[in-house]
Amino acid sequence: MTASVDAALDRLKRQDAAVPAPDDTLTIAEMAERTGVSAHTLRYYERIGLLSVARDAAGYRVYTAGDYARVVFLNRLRMTGMSIRDLQGYIALVAEGEATVPERLQMMLAHREAVRAQIQELTFALETIEFKIAAYGGHAQP
């Protein structure tokens, strides 16, 4: 694999390894470090309603393990191309409770199909790139 692919996979593995304990809390800097999501983006997610973050007595944000899980989930959906508007719709459904599970399931099923289609398109495009690299005398990646 290339260095950029390795770095992306390493970041995702670090997210999985850095999950806080259920009773632990994180500062915004710690949350940004562990998730790889910038403090600016964390504040933006809060401002647009994707996160609801508690504050301590001094007014500083206090992130919980649940907040961590949500940030990782949002980050991974963004990686798949899900729009902010769709994320907001999904989170609004979550806030409405269990009655919206069927609608959330339909959203995820539809998004899965879109991601699968995108993967197929990208695979085809990558094959074209590999062909051109080979035509120029380069070596194809496995």
C-alpha positions as a Python dict, from the first residue, in 0.01 Angstrom:
ca = {
    (1, 'M'): (0, 0, 0),
    (2, 'T'): (102, 359, -41),
    (3, 'A'): (200, 588, 245),
    (4, 'S'): (-126, 786, 220),
    (5, 'V'): (-340, 471, 233),
    (6, 'D'): (-137, 341, 527),
    (7, 'A'): (-179, 675, 707),
    (8, 'A'): (-556, 675, 654),
    (9, 'L'): (-591, 319, 782),
    (10, 'D'): (-364, 397, 1076),
    (11, 'R'): (-584, 696, 1169),
    (12, 'L'): (-895, 477, 1165),
    (13, 'K'): (-724, 212, 1379),
    (14, 'R'): (-613, 482, 1625),
    (15, 'Q'): (-976, 599, 1652),
    (16, 'D'): (-1084, 247, 1745),
    (17, 'A'): (-800, 210, 1996),
    (18, 'A'): (-856, 551, 2161),
    (19, 'V'): (-1215, 500, 2277),
    (20, 'P'): (-1248, 654, 2624),
    (21, 'A'): (-1370, 447, 2917),
    (22, 'P'): (-1744, 488, 2986),
    (23, 'D'): (-1691, 726, 3281),
    (24, 'D'): (-1403, 925, 3129),
    (25, 'T'): (-1443, 1272, 2986),
    (26, 'L'): (-1230, 1449, 2728),
    (27, 'T'): (-1146, 1811, 2656),
    (28, 'I'): (-1193, 1942, 2305),
    (29, 'A'): (-816, 1909, 2246),
    (30, 'E'): (-818, 1547, 2363),
    (31, 'M'): (-1124, 1472, 2150),
    (32, 'A'): (-959, 1626, 1844),
    (33, 'E'): (-637, 1433, 1906),
    (34, 'R'): (-809, 1098, 1956),
    (35, 'T'): (-1059, 1126, 1671),
    (36, 'G'): (-848, 1314, 1418),
    (37, 'V'): (-1137, 1562, 1382),
    (38, 'S'): (-1026, 1921, 1432),
    (39, 'A'): (-1149, 2132, 1724),
    (40, 'H'): (-1297, 2369, 1465),
    (41, 'T'): (-1501, 2084, 1315),
    (42, 'L'): (-1611, 1967, 1660),
    (43, 'R'): (-1739, 2317, 1740),
    (44, 'Y'): (-1909, 2330, 1397),
    (45, 'Y'): (-2081, 1995, 1456),
    (46, 'E'): (-2209, 2128, 1787),
    (47, 'R'): (-2327, 2455, 1632),
    (48, 'I'): (-2530, 2277, 1360),
    (49, 'G'): (-2684, 2025, 1597),
    (50, 'L'): (-2486, 1711, 1521),
    (51, 'L'): (-2346, 1708, 1875),
    (52, 'S'): (-2481, 1825, 2207),
    (53, 'V'): (-2183, 1867, 2437),
    (54, 'A'): (-2197, 1921, 2814),
    (55, 'R'): (-2002, 2199, 2979),
    (56, 'D'): (-1811, 2198, 3306),
    (57, 'A'): (-1844, 2463, 3577),
    (58, 'A'): (-1595, 2685, 3395),
    (59, 'G'): (-1788, 2656, 3066),
    (60, 'Y'): (-1543, 2425, 2890),
    (61, 'R'): (-1675, 2147, 2669),
    (62, 'V'): (-1674, 1802, 2828),
    (63, 'Y'): (-1694, 1512, 2584),
    (64, 'T'): (-1816, 1169, 2696),
    (65, 'A'): (-1759, 822, 2551),
    (66, 'G'): (-2098, 861, 2379),
    (67, 'D'): (-1986, 1187, 2221),
    (68, 'Y'): (-1669, 1011, 2106),
    (69, 'A'): (-1870, 732, 1942),
    (70, 'R'): (-2091, 986, 1767),
    (71, 'V'): (-1794, 1186, 1634),
    (72, 'V'): (-1630, 871, 1497),
    (73, 'F'): (-1961, 766, 1339),
    (74, 'L'): (-2015, 1110, 1183),
    (75, 'N'): (-1656, 1117, 1059),
    (76, 'R'): (-1691, 780, 890),
    (77, 'L'): (-2018, 876, 725),
    (78, 'R'): (-1854, 1196, 598),
    (79, 'M'): (-1574, 981, 457),
    (80, 'T'): (-1836, 800, 250),
    (81, 'G'): (-1965, 1125, 110),
    (82, 'M'): (-2277, 1164, 325),
    (83, 'S'): (-2378, 1529, 321),
    (84, 'I'): (-2403, 1745, 630),
    (85, 'R'): (-2774, 1790, 554),
    (86, 'D'): (-2827, 1411, 553),
    (87, 'L'): (-2628, 1377, 874),
    (88, 'Q'): (-2848, 1642, 1033),
    (89, 'G'): (-3158, 1454, 919),
    (90, 'Y'): (-3024, 1130, 1060),
    (91, 'I'): (-2933, 1288, 1397),
    (92, 'A'): (-3276, 1453, 1413),
    (93, 'L'): (-3432, 1109, 1369),
    (94, 'V'): (-3210, 969, 1644),
    (95, 'A'): (-3330, 1248, 1875),
    (96, 'E'): (-3691, 1149, 1805),
    (97, 'G'): (-3630, 806, 1953),
    (98, 'E'): (-3693, 441, 1880),
    (99, 'A'): (-3999, 507, 1664),
    (100, 'T'): (-3766, 634, 1390),
    (101, 'V'): (-3551, 319, 1371),
    (102, 'P'): (-3723, 199, 1050),
    (103, 'E'): (-3658, 535, 882),
    (104, 'R'): (-3295, 538, 1000),
    (105, 'L'): (-3253, 185, 867),
    (106, 'Q'): (-3385, 295, 528),
    (107, 'M'): (-3139, 586, 527),
    (108, 'M'): (-2848, 353, 601),
    (109, 'L'): (-2959, 98, 341),
    (110, 'A'): (-2987, 368, 74),
    (111, 'H'): (-2651, 516, 170),
    (112, 'R'): (-2489, 172, 165),
    (113, 'E'): (-2608, 126, -194),
    (114, 'A'): (-2472, 467, -289),
    (115, 'V'): (-2135, 383, -132),
    (116, 'R'): (-2124, 46, -309),
    (117, 'A'): (-2195, 217, -640),
    (118, 'Q'): (-1922, 472, -569),
    (119, 'I'): (-1676, 192, -487),
    (120, 'Q'): (-1756, 22, -818),
    (121, 'E'): (-1708, 348, -1008),
    (122, 'L'): (-1380, 418, -829),
    (123, 'T'): (-1258, 63, -894),
    (124, 'F'): (-1324, 109, -1265),
    (125, 'A'): (-1150, 447, -1262),
    (126, 'L'): (-855, 300, -1072),
    (127, 'E'): (-821, 24, -1332),
    (128, 'T'): (-803, 294, -1598),
    (129, 'I'): (-530, 474, -1404),
    (130, 'E'): (-337, 150, -1354),
    (131, 'F'): (-360, 82, -1729),
    (132, 'K'): (-219, 426, -1809),
    (133, 'I'): (62, 385, -1554),
    (134, 'A'): (155, 52, -1713),
    (135, 'A'): (141, 213, -2059),
    (136, 'Y'): (398, 469, -1940),
    (137, 'G'): (625, 190, -1816),
    (138, 'G'): (530, 222, -1450),
    (139, 'H'): (434, -57, -1219),
    (140, 'A'): (78, -131, -1120),
    (141, 'Q'): (-7, -151, -750),
    (142, 'P'): (-148, -479, -618),
}
